[in-house]
Amino acid sequence: MLPEELSDRLWVFAARAGKVVDALPETRLGRHVANQLVRSGTAAAPNYDEGRVGESRADFVHKVNIALKEMVETRGWLRFIITAQLLPAKRIEVLLEECEPLCRILGKSIATAKANGQRSRHAR
C-alpha cells in the first residue's frame, strides 16, 4: 500500500470515528467515551502524516508508533462501546473491522522502518 493510500484510509477512519462520537448518548459515560474516542480516533492520521515528512527514520518511527498507539486505544474504546451497549454493535463493528488492518499496517511500517535502519547501519 502506498503511503498516500494509507493516509487516506486513516483520514476516512478518523471521519467515521467522529460520526460514532456524535452518535454517543448524552450521558456522563457517553460524554466520557466521546471525549476519549474523539482524541484517539482522530489522532492516527495526523501523526502518520507528520511521520511521513519526519526529519529522520527515528522521527518517522516515533510518529508512526504514536499513530499505532492511538489506533490501539481507539480499538479499545470501540470494544467498550459495544460492551457497555452505548450504541448497537452493528453500528460499531464495521469501524472495528477497519481498525484491525490499520493497526497491522502501522505495526508493519514501524517494523520495516526499523529493519531498514538496521540494514543501513550494517552496510557502513
All heavy atoms as an XYZ file, in Angstrom:
971
protein
N       0.845     -1.171      0.000
C       0.000      0.000      0.000
C       0.896      1.243      0.000
O       1.852      1.325      0.757
C      -0.893     -0.010      1.244
C      -1.641      1.274      1.449
S      -2.755      1.258      2.858
C      -3.882     -0.012      2.363
N       0.542      2.173     -0.837
C       1.296      3.421     -0.914
C       1.020      4.290      0.315
O      -0.082      4.251      0.875
C       0.914      4.194     -2.171
C       1.281      3.549     -3.509
C       0.691      4.348     -4.659
C       2.791      3.440     -3.641
N       2.009      5.097      0.717
C       1.806      5.972      1.880
C       0.578      6.876      1.741
O      -0.142      7.100      2.716
C       3.096      6.794      1.941
C       4.126      5.926      1.293
C       3.386      5.178      0.214
N       0.319      7.372      0.540
C      -0.848      8.239      0.328
C      -2.149      7.476      0.559
O      -3.113      8.020      1.093
C      -0.846      8.834     -1.088
C       0.306      9.769     -1.375
C       1.607      9.035     -1.718
O       1.575      7.849     -2.135
O       2.670      9.645     -1.540
N      -2.167      6.213      0.142
C      -3.367      5.386      0.339
C      -3.612      5.125      1.821
O      -4.755      5.191      2.283
C      -3.222      4.059     -0.413
C      -3.211      4.210     -1.917
C      -2.848      2.919     -2.634
O      -2.036      2.119     -2.107
O      -3.387      2.709     -3.740
N      -2.537      4.845      2.554
C      -2.688      4.630      3.997
C      -3.155      5.910      4.666
O      -4.055      5.882      5.511
C      -1.380      4.143      4.619
C      -1.399      3.925      6.133
C      -2.550      3.010      6.560
C      -0.060      3.385      6.603
N      -2.588      7.027      4.283
C      -3.020      8.306      4.831
C      -4.510      8.520      4.581
O      -5.258      8.891      5.505
C      -2.212      9.452      4.219
O      -2.688     10.694      4.682
N      -4.948      8.278      3.358
C      -6.371      8.438      3.033
C      -7.244      7.531      3.898
O      -8.288      7.949      4.402
C      -6.633      8.145      1.554
C      -6.081      9.213      0.630
O      -5.743     10.326      1.103
O      -5.980      8.933     -0.593
N      -6.829      6.268      4.066
C      -7.606      5.333      4.891
C      -7.694      5.808      6.338
O      -8.736      5.701      6.978
C      -6.992      3.933      4.851
C      -7.411      3.132      3.646
C      -6.804      1.764      3.625
N      -7.404      0.846      4.590
C      -7.059     -0.433      4.694
N      -6.145     -0.943      3.898
N      -7.633     -1.205      5.599
N      -6.586      6.339      6.840
C      -6.577      6.824      8.220
C      -7.489      8.037      8.386
O      -8.190      8.159      9.395
C      -5.150      7.157      8.661
C      -4.236      5.948      8.873
C      -2.779      6.397      9.008
C      -4.670      5.136     10.089
N      -7.506      8.937      7.392
C      -8.382     10.115      7.480
C      -9.856      9.727      7.360
O     -10.705     10.279      8.071
C      -7.999     11.161      6.432
C      -6.773     11.928      6.836
C      -5.521     11.829      6.297
C      -6.665     12.899      7.886
N      -4.651     12.671      6.947
C      -5.327     13.346      7.919
C      -7.568     13.421      8.799
C      -4.882     14.302      8.836
C      -7.118     14.378      9.715
C      -5.798     14.805      9.722
N     -10.154      8.760      6.508
C     -11.538      8.275      6.397
C     -11.946      7.622      7.720
O     -13.053      7.839      8.218
C     -11.697      7.309      5.203
C     -13.028      6.578      5.252
C     -11.546      8.062      3.888
N     -11.039      6.839      8.284
C     -11.314      6.213      9.577
C     -11.599      7.285     10.631
O     -12.538      7.165     11.416
C     -10.129      5.346     10.014
C     -10.352      4.657     11.329
C     -10.938      3.410     11.376
C      -9.987      5.273     12.525
C     -11.168      2.774     12.588
C     -10.220      4.651     13.740
C     -10.804      3.397     13.774
N     -10.800      8.345     10.656
C     -10.982      9.427     11.626
C     -12.360     10.070     11.468
O     -13.050     10.347     12.468
C      -9.884     10.475     11.462
N     -12.762     10.297     10.221
C     -14.080     10.903      9.981
C     -15.193      9.973     10.463
O     -16.175     10.430     11.076
C     -14.247     11.213      8.496
N     -15.034      8.691     10.211
C     -16.051      7.726     10.646
C     -16.081      7.621     12.167
O     -17.157      7.484     12.766
C     -15.784      6.377      9.996
C     -16.039      6.427      8.477
C     -15.615      5.183      7.762
N     -16.405      4.041      8.198
C     -16.007      2.780      8.060
N     -14.854      2.507      7.498
N     -16.771      1.800      8.457
N     -14.908      7.694     12.810
C     -14.869      7.684     14.278
C     -15.586      8.918     14.817
O     -16.306      8.842     15.827
C     -13.424      7.639     14.774
N     -15.423     10.038     14.140
C     -16.116     11.258     14.544
C     -17.626     11.111     14.487
O     -18.347     11.637     15.350
N     -18.111     10.396     13.494
C     -19.556     10.149     13.392
C     -20.047      9.296     14.567
O     -21.140      9.522     15.096
C     -19.903      9.461     12.071
C     -19.594     10.288     10.847
C     -20.542     11.439     10.726
C     -20.309     12.169      9.414
N     -21.114     13.370      9.323
N     -19.232      8.319     14.968
C     -19.591      7.497     16.130
C     -19.629      8.370     17.377
O     -20.559      8.267     18.189
C     -18.605      6.315     16.300
C     -18.804      5.624     17.643
C     -18.761      5.319     15.151
N     -18.643      9.242     17.523
C     -18.609     10.158     18.673
C     -19.904     10.963     18.741
O     -20.522     11.092     19.806
C     -17.385     11.093     18.585
C     -17.499     12.255     19.553
C     -16.099     10.313     18.829
N     -20.325     11.502     17.601
C     -21.537     12.318     17.570
C     -22.797     11.523     17.892
O     -23.793     12.099     18.329
C     -21.694     12.992     16.210
C     -20.693     14.112     16.003
O     -20.094     14.580     16.994
O     -20.499     14.522     14.836
N     -22.748     10.203     17.684
C     -23.928      9.366     17.932
C     -24.009      8.856     19.371
O     -25.048      8.330     19.765
C     -23.922      8.173     16.968
N     -22.947      9.020     20.142
C     -22.961      8.510     21.516
C     -23.986      9.266     22.360
O     -24.242     10.449     22.119
C     -21.565      8.620     22.133
C     -20.559      7.600     21.598
C     -19.142      7.973     21.988
C     -20.901      6.199     22.093
N     -24.556      8.576     23.340
C     -25.591      9.219     24.163
C     -25.024     10.351     25.019
O     -23.853     10.342     25.388
C     -26.111      8.073     25.037
C     -25.026      7.062     25.064
C     -24.305      7.189     23.754
N     -25.882     11.305     25.314
C     -25.513     12.452     26.159
C     -25.678     12.090     27.638
O     -26.430     12.731     28.355
C     -26.367     13.668     25.797
C     -25.929     14.382     24.542
C     -24.562     15.044     24.688
O     -24.215     15.515     25.789
O     -23.821     15.066     23.690
N     -24.965     11.039     28.035
C     -24.924     10.642     29.441
C     -23.504     10.903     29.936
O     -22.609     11.201     29.138
C     -25.246      9.146     29.597
O     -24.245      8.390     28.885
C     -26.625      8.800     29.049
N     -23.297     10.785     31.231
C     -21.942     11.003     31.753
C     -20.964     10.022     31.105
O     -19.886     10.415     30.676
C     -21.939     10.847     33.275
C     -20.682     11.359     33.891
C     -20.698     11.412     35.387
N     -21.963     10.984     35.973
C     -22.211     10.933     37.260
N     -21.291     11.286     38.105
N     -23.379     10.523     37.714
N     -21.350      8.756     31.016
C     -20.486      7.756     30.393
C     -20.332      8.026     28.904
O     -19.222      7.961     28.362
C     -21.036      6.344     30.622
C     -20.207      5.206     30.040
C     -18.789      5.207     30.612
C     -20.889      3.871     30.305
N     -21.418      8.346     28.235
C     -21.353      8.628     26.807
C     -20.434      9.794     26.504
O     -19.642      9.749     25.549
N     -20.509     10.855     27.300
C     -19.635     12.020     27.096
C     -18.174     11.673     27.357
O     -17.288     12.117     26.634
C     -20.087     13.191     27.972
C     -21.331     13.882     27.441
C     -21.644     15.158     28.200
N     -21.889     14.924     29.628
C     -23.061     14.601     30.153
N     -24.126     14.471     29.372
N     -23.186     14.425     31.456
N     -17.930     10.873     28.396
C     -16.551     10.465     28.698
C     -15.961      9.665     27.536
O     -14.851      9.953     27.075
C     -16.509      9.628     29.983
C     -15.168      9.027     30.230
N     -14.074      9.765     30.619
C     -14.732      7.742     30.115
C     -13.022      8.967     30.736
N     -13.400      7.735     30.436
N     -16.698      8.682     27.068
C     -16.219      7.863     25.953
C     -16.051      8.719     24.702
O     -15.071      8.587     23.972
C     -17.161      6.661     25.708
C     -16.763      5.904     24.452
C     -17.165      5.736     26.915
N     -16.995      9.631     24.470
C     -16.904     10.519     23.303
C     -15.627     11.343     23.355
O     -14.923     11.484     22.337
C     -18.128     11.431     23.237
N     -15.307     11.892     24.529
C     -14.082     12.689     24.657
C     -12.834     11.862     24.385
O     -11.897     12.331     23.725
C     -14.004     13.324     26.047
C     -14.992     14.449     26.225
O     -15.384     15.106     25.266
N     -15.411     14.674     27.461
N     -12.819     10.642     24.886
C     -11.657      9.774     24.664
C     -11.549      9.353     23.197
O     -10.473      9.398     22.603
C     -11.754      8.530     25.552
C     -11.705      8.822     27.033
C     -10.399      9.438     27.455
O      -9.329      9.044     27.014
N     -10.471     10.434     28.319
N     -12.695      8.963     22.631
C     -12.702      8.461     21.254
C     -12.392      9.560     20.238
O     -11.721      9.311     19.243
C     -14.036      7.787     20.941
C     -14.148      7.127     19.572
C     -13.087      6.050     19.384
C     -15.537      6.531     19.393
N     -12.870     10.766     20.485
C     -12.589     11.836     19.529
C     -11.082     12.123     19.498
O     -10.534     12.451     18.446
C     -13.426     13.103     19.801
C     -12.895     13.917     20.974
C     -13.507     13.973     18.552
N     -10.425     11.987     20.623
C      -8.975     12.220     20.662
C      -8.206     11.084     19.971
O      -7.412     11.325     19.065
C      -8.501     12.375     22.098
C      -8.913     13.681     22.732
C      -8.389     13.772     24.170
N      -8.834     15.001     24.795
C      -9.943     15.123     25.515
N     -10.738     14.077     25.699
N     -10.279     16.276     26.052
N      -8.465      9.863     20.420
C      -7.691      8.740     19.873
C      -8.092      8.415     18.434
O      -7.236      8.128     17.599
C      -7.842      7.497     20.755
O      -9.164      6.998     20.743
N      -9.382      8.502     18.152
C      -9.867      8.114     16.824
C      -9.461      9.052     15.710
O      -9.463      8.678     14.540
N      -9.108     10.284     16.071
C      -8.697     11.247     15.044
C      -7.202     11.536     15.093
O      -6.709     12.356     14.319
C      -9.469     12.577     15.196
O      -9.195     13.144     16.484
C     -10.965     12.370     15.026
N      -6.455     10.866     15.951
C      -5.037     11.177     16.137
C      -4.100     10.418     15.202
O      -3.013     10.904     14.891
C      -4.630     10.912     17.580
N      -4.494      9.240     14.755
C      -3.572      8.428     13.958
C      -3.219      9.093     12.623
O      -2.055      9.108     12.224
C      -4.148      7.037     13.724
N      -4.218      9.644     11.957
C      -3.971     10.225     10.629
C      -2.965     11.374     10.671
O      -1.978     11.359      9.911
C      -5.294     10.672      9.998
N      -3.143     12.376     11.521
C      -2.150     13.459     11.512
C      -0.776     13.009     11.995
O       0.250     13.503     11.496
C      -2.750     14.529     12.434
C      -3.787     13.842     13.227
C      -4.267     12.686     12.409
N      -0.719     12.066     12.932
C       0.584     11.565     13.378
C       1.290     10.804     12.268
O       2.499     10.946     12.079
C       0.442     10.707     14.633
C       0.404     11.564     15.877
O       1.409     12.154     16.248
N      -0.752     11.653     16.495
N       0.544      9.998     11.529
C       1.140      9.277     10.401
C       1.657     10.263      9.355
O       2.793     10.144      8.882
C       0.138      8.306      9.776
C       0.689      7.631      8.552
C       1.648      6.627      8.665
C       0.290      8.020      7.276
C       2.185      6.025      7.536
C       0.814      7.417      6.151
C       1.765      6.423      6.282
O       2.299      5.835      5.168
N       0.834     11.243      9.014
C       1.260     12.229      8.011
C       2.480     13.010      8.479
O       3.388     13.286      7.687
C       0.118     13.188      7.677
C      -0.923     12.572      6.769
O      -0.707     11.441      6.269
O      -1.971     13.216      6.551
N       2.522     13.355      9.739
C       3.690     14.062     10.265
C       4.932     13.176     10.192
O       6.017     13.647      9.855
C       3.434     14.505     11.704
C       4.501     15.427     12.235
C       4.199     15.972     13.617
O       3.023     15.971     14.026
O       5.155     16.407     14.282
N       4.772     11.901     10.493
C       5.888     10.966     10.393
C       6.422     10.834      8.979
O       7.630     10.694      8.770
N       5.535     10.904      8.006
C       5.952     10.780      6.606
C       6.917     11.888      6.191
O       7.701     11.709      5.266
C       4.734     10.792      5.680
C       3.931      9.512      5.763
C       2.695      9.571      4.904
N       2.991      9.956      3.540
C       2.110     10.516      2.712
N       0.893     10.765      3.110
N       2.450     10.815      1.476
N       6.836     13.024      6.829
C       7.749     14.120      6.496
C       8.746     14.344      7.627
O       9.299     15.439      7.772
C       6.983     15.429      6.166
C       6.149     15.254      4.926
C       6.125     15.883      7.336
N       8.973     13.307      8.406
C       9.872     13.393      9.548
C      11.294     13.742      9.138
O      11.703     13.563      7.985
N      12.023     14.229     10.103
C      13.401     14.662      9.864
C      14.376     13.502      9.787
O      15.495     13.669      9.307
C      13.817     15.629     10.971
C      12.969     16.891     10.978
C      13.235     17.763     12.187
O      14.158     17.466     12.967
O      12.498     18.742     12.347
N      13.962     12.342     10.261
C      14.847     11.177     10.261
C      13.998      9.914     10.311
O      12.791      9.966     10.545
C      15.767     11.222     11.480
O      15.003     11.101     12.665
N      14.655      8.787     10.128
C      13.957      7.500     10.256
C      13.434      7.334     11.679
O      12.319      6.878     11.888
C      14.897      6.342      9.896
C      14.204      5.003      9.878
C      15.146      3.856      9.543
N      16.069      4.149      8.487
C      15.840      3.996      7.180
N      14.666      3.552      6.794
N      16.754      4.270      6.288
N      14.219      7.758     12.657
C      13.779      7.662     14.053
C      12.542      8.527     14.294
O      11.635      8.121     15.026
C      14.904      8.083     14.996
N      12.498      9.692     13.687
C      11.328     10.562     13.806
C      10.110      9.896     13.176
O       9.017      9.911     13.739
C      11.618     11.913     13.137
C      10.575     12.966     13.450
O       9.945     12.894     14.517
O      10.406     13.882     12.621
N      10.301      9.282     12.002
C       9.216      8.545     11.349
C       8.701      7.440     12.263
O       7.497      7.325     12.497
C       9.698      7.958     10.009
C       8.709      7.008      9.391
C       7.627      7.489      8.667
C       8.843      5.631      9.540
C       6.701      6.622      8.098
C       7.925      4.759      8.975
C       6.853      5.247      8.253
N       9.617      6.637     12.781
C       9.233      5.516     13.643
C       8.478      6.030     14.866
O       7.447      5.464     15.249
C      10.464      4.678     14.054
C      10.131      3.694     15.157
C      11.028      3.949     12.832
N       8.965      7.099     15.465
C       8.325      7.656     16.653
C       6.896      8.092     16.350
O       5.967      7.746     17.095
C       9.148      8.837     17.173
C       8.508      9.558     18.314
N       8.406      9.011     19.579
C       7.921     10.768     18.377
C       7.777      9.862     20.364
N       7.471     10.942     19.667
N       6.686      8.846     15.279
C       5.357      9.360     14.948
C       4.403      8.235     14.538
O       3.226      8.245     14.906
C       5.428     10.409     13.827
C       6.061     11.690     14.271
C       5.223     12.346     15.340
C       5.804     13.673     15.740
N       5.054     14.336     16.789
N       4.887      7.274     13.776
C       4.023      6.167     13.364
C       3.690      5.291     14.573
O       2.583      4.762     14.671
C       4.644      5.364     12.200
C       3.786      4.161     11.842
C       4.813      6.266     10.975
N       4.625      5.184     15.498
C       4.331      4.436     16.726
C       3.232      5.131     17.531
O       2.359      4.471     18.100
C       5.593      4.266     17.567
C       5.426      3.189     18.611
O       4.968      2.099     18.302
N       5.781      3.494     19.839
N       3.240      6.458     17.566
C       2.160      7.195     18.232
C       0.833      6.910     17.516
O      -0.191      6.666     18.162
C       2.454      8.704     18.272
C       3.624      8.987     19.216
C       1.211      9.490     18.713
C       4.139     10.413     19.153
N       0.862      6.921     16.184
C      -0.349      6.623     15.411
C      -0.877      5.234     15.764
O      -2.084      5.047     15.966
C      -0.066      6.735     13.914
N       0.016      4.263     15.852
C      -0.376      2.900     16.212
C      -0.980      2.861     17.615
O      -2.033      2.237     17.833
C       0.817      1.945     16.114
C       0.570      0.512     16.594
C      -0.566     -0.146     15.825
C       1.856     -0.301     16.497
N      -0.341      3.515     18.567
C      -0.867      3.531     19.933
C      -2.267      4.134     19.978
O      -3.141      3.647     20.697
C       0.087      4.298     20.847
C       1.386      3.536     21.115
C       2.442      4.384     21.762
C       2.087      4.768     23.163
N       3.182      5.491     23.860
N      -2.488      5.180     19.211
C      -3.814      5.810     19.171
C      -4.848      4.876     18.542
O      -5.995      4.814     18.997
C      -3.757      7.132     18.413
C      -2.895      8.191     19.078
C      -3.423      8.687     20.414
O      -4.591      8.425     20.764
O      -2.654      9.358     21.131
N      -4.454      4.132     17.521
C      -5.375      3.172     16.906
C      -5.710      2.042     17.873
O      -6.859      1.602     17.946
C      -4.783      2.593     15.616
C      -4.734      3.568     14.460
S      -6.350      4.182     13.955
C      -7.087      2.702     13.319
N      -4.725      1.577     18.625
C      -4.976      0.519     19.616
C      -5.923      1.039     20.694
O      -6.855      0.327     21.108
C      -3.642      0.010     20.217
C      -3.882     -0.882     21.423
C      -2.828     -0.724     19.145
N      -5.714      2.279     21.134
C      -6.634      2.852     22.113
C      -8.043      2.973     21.531
O      -9.033      2.660     22.196
C      -6.151      4.234     22.569
C      -7.075      4.855     23.594
C      -6.648      6.228     24.072
O      -5.529      6.668     23.771
O      -7.463      6.861     24.764
N      -8.123      3.402     20.290
C      -9.421      3.526     19.622
C     -10.128      2.178     19.560
O     -11.329      2.091     19.836
C      -9.240      4.108     18.208
O      -8.661      5.408     18.333
C     -10.547      4.183     17.461
N      -9.378      1.143     19.221
C      -9.950     -0.208     19.183
C     -10.544     -0.560     20.541
O     -11.647     -1.102     20.634
C      -8.874     -1.221     18.786
C      -9.369     -2.639     18.684
C      -8.304     -3.578     18.193
N      -7.131     -3.534     19.057
C      -5.926     -3.943     18.699
N      -5.702     -4.410     17.485
N      -4.917     -3.883     19.546
N      -9.857     -0.214     21.613
C     -10.370     -0.477     22.952
C     -11.661      0.270     23.243
O     -12.615     -0.306     23.784
N     -11.723      1.549     22.862
C     -12.943      2.323     23.099
C     -14.102      1.804     22.257
O     -15.240      1.765     22.731
C     -12.707      3.814     22.851
C     -11.905      4.435     23.947
C     -10.664      5.006     23.845
C     -12.270      4.548     25.327
N     -10.248      5.454     25.072
C     -11.214      5.193     26.004
C     -13.383      4.165     26.062
C     -11.247      5.461     27.365
C     -13.416      4.427     27.426
C     -12.362      5.064     28.066
N     -13.824      1.392     21.039
C     -14.891      0.825     20.204
C     -15.434     -0.457     20.828
O     -16.651     -0.677     20.870
C     -14.388      0.579     18.784
C     -14.049      1.831     17.974
C     -13.370      1.453     16.668
C     -15.293      2.678     17.723
N     -14.549     -1.287     21.325
C     -14.989     -2.511     22.004
C     -15.803     -2.164     23.254
O     -16.791     -2.827     23.561
C     -13.786     -3.365     22.386
C     -13.127     -4.028     21.209
C     -11.895     -4.781     21.638
N     -11.298     -5.504     20.539
C     -10.072     -5.983     20.552
N      -9.301     -5.832     21.612
N      -9.599     -6.630     19.512
N     -15.365     -1.140     23.981
C     -16.085     -0.725     25.178
C     -17.487     -0.233     24.835
O     -18.443     -0.519     25.571
C     -15.300      0.371     25.919
C     -15.987      0.827     27.172
C     -15.895      0.085     28.336
C     -16.736      1.994     27.179
C     -16.541      0.496     29.492
C     -17.381      2.415     28.325
C     -17.285      1.660     29.490
N     -17.614      0.502     23.749
C     -18.930      0.988     23.327
C     -19.885     -0.181     23.122
O     -21.052     -0.118     23.519
C     -18.819      1.851     22.050
C     -18.125      3.174     22.384
C     -20.185      2.095     21.421
C     -17.704      3.974     21.158
N     -19.381     -1.242     22.519
C     -20.205     -2.438     22.307
C     -20.519     -3.098     23.650
O     -21.669     -3.411     23.940
C     -19.507     -3.420     21.345
C     -19.397     -2.802     19.946
C     -20.243     -4.757     21.314
C     -18.503     -3.563     18.992
N     -19.493     -3.286     24.469
C     -19.667     -3.955     25.764
C     -20.645     -3.200     26.659
O     -21.505     -3.808     27.313
C     -18.309     -4.098     26.484
O     -17.431     -4.859     25.642
C     -18.446     -4.788     27.823
N     -20.513     -1.882     26.684
C     -21.384     -1.056     27.529
C     -22.729     -0.770     26.869
O     -23.576     -0.108     27.471
C     -20.679      0.260     27.853
N     -22.904     -1.276     25.661
C     -24.152     -1.102     24.906
C     -24.534      0.377     24.752
O     -25.698      0.744     24.846
C     -25.288     -1.897     25.550
C     -25.007     -3.377     25.588
C     -26.092     -4.177     26.277
O     -26.896     -3.657     27.046
N     -26.115     -5.471     25.991
N     -23.514      1.198     24.488
C     -23.770      2.618     24.258
C     -24.348      2.864     22.866
O     -25.085      3.822     22.667
C     -22.487      3.432     24.452
C     -21.934      3.433     25.878
C     -20.582      4.135     25.924
C     -22.926      4.074     26.832
N     -23.967      2.014     21.933
C     -24.516      2.025     20.571
C     -24.683      0.580     20.126
O     -24.003     -0.313     20.657
C     -23.567      2.747     19.603
C     -23.411      4.255     19.761
C     -22.316      4.774     18.841
C     -24.716      4.989     19.496
N     -25.543      0.326     19.147
C     -25.682     -1.048     18.652
C     -24.366     -1.573     18.083
O     -23.643     -0.839     17.385
C     -26.728     -0.928     17.548
C     -27.440      0.366     17.795
C     -26.455      1.261     18.473
N     -24.057     -2.822     18.387
C     -22.812     -3.435     17.914
C     -22.689     -3.335     16.395
O     -21.597     -3.101     15.875
C     -22.738     -4.887     18.359
N     -23.795     -3.501     15.709
C     -23.777     -3.451     14.246
C     -23.219     -2.105     13.745
O     -22.546     -2.047     12.728
C     -25.188     -3.671     13.723
C     -25.256     -3.960     12.253
C     -26.658     -4.412     11.878
C     -26.569     -5.183     10.591
N     -27.106     -6.498     10.647
N     -23.483     -1.038     14.476
C     -23.015      0.300     14.104
C     -21.497      0.432     14.269
O     -20.840      1.181     13.558
C     -23.728      1.342     14.983
C     -23.213      2.739     14.882
C     -24.023      3.521     13.865
N     -23.419      4.783     13.536
C     -23.856      5.954     13.934
N     -24.921      6.024     14.691
N     -23.242      7.047     13.567
N     -20.928     -0.307     15.216
C     -19.511     -0.193     15.570
C     -18.646     -1.221     14.845
O     -17.481     -0.972     14.563
C     -19.341     -0.358     17.102
C     -20.171      0.672     17.846
C     -17.883     -0.270     17.518
C     -19.872      2.102     17.492
N     -19.210     -2.379     14.546
C     -18.408     -3.489     14.014
C     -17.666     -3.149     12.732
O     -16.526     -3.559     12.553
C     -19.284     -4.726     13.829
C     -19.648     -5.368     15.157
C     -20.688     -6.452     15.040
O     -21.331     -6.587     13.982
O     -20.874     -7.166     16.044
N     -18.268     -2.378     11.848
C     -17.607     -2.047     10.580
C     -16.352     -1.215     10.852
O     -15.294     -1.453     10.268
C     -18.579     -1.304      9.631
C     -17.876     -0.832      8.384
C     -19.751     -2.201      9.291
N     -16.464     -0.256     11.742
C     -15.312      0.574     12.089
C     -14.257     -0.252     12.815
O     -13.050     -0.109     12.550
C     -15.761      1.746     12.956
C     -14.768      2.878     13.156
C     -14.311      3.473     11.823
C     -15.377      3.962     14.023
N     -14.693     -1.130     13.680
C     -13.773     -2.013     14.391
C     -13.039     -2.928     13.411
O     -11.832     -3.160     13.549
C     -14.554     -2.825     15.418
C     -13.804     -3.509     16.537
C     -12.879     -2.561     17.269
C     -14.791     -4.134     17.512
N     -13.747     -3.403     12.394
C     -13.129     -4.261     11.381
C     -12.092     -3.496     10.561
O     -11.125     -4.090     10.078
C     -14.193     -4.855     10.465
C     -15.017     -5.925     11.145
C     -16.229     -6.361     10.333
O     -16.402     -5.884      9.192
O     -17.014     -7.162     10.857
N     -12.248     -2.202     10.370
C     -11.256     -1.393      9.667
C     -10.070     -1.075     10.581
O      -8.943     -0.938     10.114
C     -11.890     -0.098      9.145
C     -10.925      0.871      8.504
C     -10.283      0.417      7.186
O     -10.485     -0.742      6.754
O      -9.558      1.227      6.595
N     -10.325     -0.995     11.860
C      -9.276     -0.679     12.821
C      -8.196     -1.768     12.851
O      -7.010     -1.462     12.941
C      -9.907     -0.503     14.206
S      -8.839      0.238     15.428
N      -8.607     -3.015     12.781
C      -7.661     -4.138     12.871
C      -6.580     -4.091     11.786
O      -5.388     -4.117     12.108
C      -8.411     -5.473     12.832
C      -9.365     -5.692     13.988
C      -8.690     -5.769     15.346
O      -7.506     -6.152     15.423
O      -9.362     -5.427     16.331
N      -6.947     -4.011     10.496
C      -5.885     -3.972      9.485
C      -5.046     -2.699      9.561
O      -3.846     -2.732      9.275
C      -6.630     -4.074      8.156
C      -8.040     -3.741      8.446
C      -8.272     -4.090      9.885
N      -5.649     -1.597      9.965
C      -4.870     -0.362     10.095
C      -3.796     -0.518     11.174
O      -2.660     -0.079     10.995
C      -5.777      0.833     10.385
C      -6.638      1.293      9.212
C      -7.626      2.365      9.655
C      -5.781      1.794      8.053
N      -4.141     -1.177     12.276
C      -3.146     -1.452     13.319
C      -2.017     -2.327     12.779
O      -0.836     -2.058     13.023
C      -3.800     -2.133     14.528
S      -4.804     -1.046     15.556
N      -2.383     -3.356     12.025
C      -1.365     -4.255     11.468
C      -0.461     -3.519     10.472
O       0.762     -3.705     10.473
C      -2.015     -5.461     10.799
C      -2.561     -6.478     11.790
C      -2.925     -7.798     11.129
N      -3.894     -7.665     10.051
C      -5.214     -7.664     10.205
N      -5.728     -7.786     11.403
N      -6.012     -7.551      9.168
N      -1.046     -2.684      9.623
C      -0.269     -1.948      8.626
C       0.693     -0.979      9.308
O       1.873     -0.890      8.935
C      -1.201     -1.200      7.648
C      -1.973     -2.204      6.788
C      -0.408     -0.236      6.761
C      -3.160     -1.595      6.045
N       0.208     -0.253     10.303
C       1.084      0.677     11.015
C       2.208     -0.083     11.726
O       3.370      0.343     11.691
C       0.281      1.513     12.012
C      -0.666      2.538     11.398
C      -1.598      3.112     12.469
C       0.096      3.648     10.694
N       1.874     -1.197     12.353
C       2.890     -2.011     13.016
C       3.943     -2.515     12.042
O       5.140     -2.506     12.343
N       3.497     -2.944     10.880
C       4.435     -3.423      9.861
C       5.307     -2.279      9.345
O       6.508     -2.476      9.090
C       3.644     -4.067      8.711
C       4.494     -4.657      7.627
C       5.273     -5.855      8.116
C       5.991     -6.500      6.939
N       6.993     -7.449      7.385
N       4.738     -1.091      9.205
C       5.516      0.071      8.764
C       6.638      0.374      9.748
O       7.769      0.679      9.351
C       4.622      1.303      8.619
O       3.699      1.132      7.590
N       6.320      0.284     11.033
C       7.330      0.525     12.067
C       8.423     -0.533     11.981
O       9.613     -0.207     11.991
C       6.679      0.527     13.465
C       5.739      1.721     13.598
C       7.735      0.518     14.567
C       4.777      1.627     14.770
N       8.019     -1.793     11.890
C       8.995     -2.885     11.826
C       9.884     -2.753     10.599
O      11.110     -2.941     10.681
C       8.275     -4.236     11.825
N       9.302     -2.412      9.464
C      10.074     -2.254      8.223
C      11.058     -1.098      8.346
O      12.232     -1.227      7.960
C       9.131     -2.022      7.025
O       8.271     -3.163      6.906
C       9.901     -1.825      5.734
N      10.606      0.027      8.869
C      11.498      1.186      9.020
C      12.647      0.863      9.963
O      13.798      1.234      9.688
C      10.708      2.390      9.531
N      12.351      0.156     11.053
C      13.415     -0.223     11.981
C      14.400     -1.182     11.326
O      15.611     -1.044     11.475
C      12.829     -0.857     13.240
C      12.188      0.136     14.177
C      11.641     -0.583     15.396
C      11.071      0.377     16.408
N      10.539     -0.339     17.596
N      13.872     -2.168     10.593
C      14.745     -3.139      9.918
C      15.606     -2.452      8.865
O      16.801     -2.744      8.749
C      13.909     -4.245      9.282
N      15.033     -1.541      8.104
C      15.798     -0.800      7.096
C      16.880      0.053      7.769
O      17.966      0.197      7.225
C      14.887      0.055      6.246
C      14.052     -0.750      5.290
O      14.328     -1.921      5.031
N      12.996     -0.152      4.762
N      16.596      0.590      8.919
C      17.584      1.361      9.662
C      18.734      0.485     10.135
O      19.888      0.890     10.090
N      18.403     -0.714     10.558
C      19.450     -1.652     10.983
C      20.327     -2.054      9.812
O      21.543     -2.093      9.927
C      18.820     -2.914     11.613
C      18.116     -2.681     12.913
C      19.093     -2.309     14.019
O      20.226     -2.755     14.056
N      18.633     -1.463     14.924
N      19.692     -2.315      8.661
C      20.454     -2.719      7.476
C      21.395     -1.605      7.024
O      22.524     -1.844      6.661
C      19.513     -3.115      6.342
C      18.983     -4.518      6.486
C      18.369     -4.994      5.184
N      17.084     -4.349      4.925
C      15.922     -4.792      5.384
N      15.875     -5.865      6.124
N      14.804     -4.162      5.095
N      20.910     -0.358      7.056
C      21.750      0.745      6.577
C      22.918      0.969      7.532
O      23.995      1.347      7.095
C      20.923      2.023      6.391
O      20.469      2.503      7.629
N      22.736      0.705      8.808
C      23.859      0.841      9.762
C      24.900     -0.234      9.530
O      26.099      0.017      9.650
C      23.344      0.775     11.189
C      22.989      2.134     11.724
C      22.725      2.076     13.182
N      21.269      2.265     13.261
C      20.494      1.838     14.204
N      20.997      1.183     15.208
N      19.217      2.065     14.195
N      24.450     -1.455      9.203
C      25.382     -2.565      8.974
C      26.100     -2.424      7.645
O      27.171     -2.985      7.449
C      24.664     -3.914      9.050
C      24.162     -4.243     10.414
N      24.967     -4.303     11.519
C      22.898     -4.513     10.861
C      24.255     -4.604     12.592
N      22.985     -4.725     12.225
N      25.535     -1.676      6.722
C      26.142     -1.512      5.396
C      27.325     -0.542      5.429
O      28.113     -0.507      4.499
C      25.090     -1.011      4.407
N      27.439      0.222      6.479
C      28.535      1.223      6.554
C      29.870      0.601      6.732
O      30.224     -0.328      7.189
C      28.292      2.201      7.714
C      27.123      3.048      7.467
C      26.954      4.014      8.604
N      25.575      4.455      8.632
C      25.078      5.250      9.530
N      25.800      5.725     10.478
N      23.838      5.605      9.499
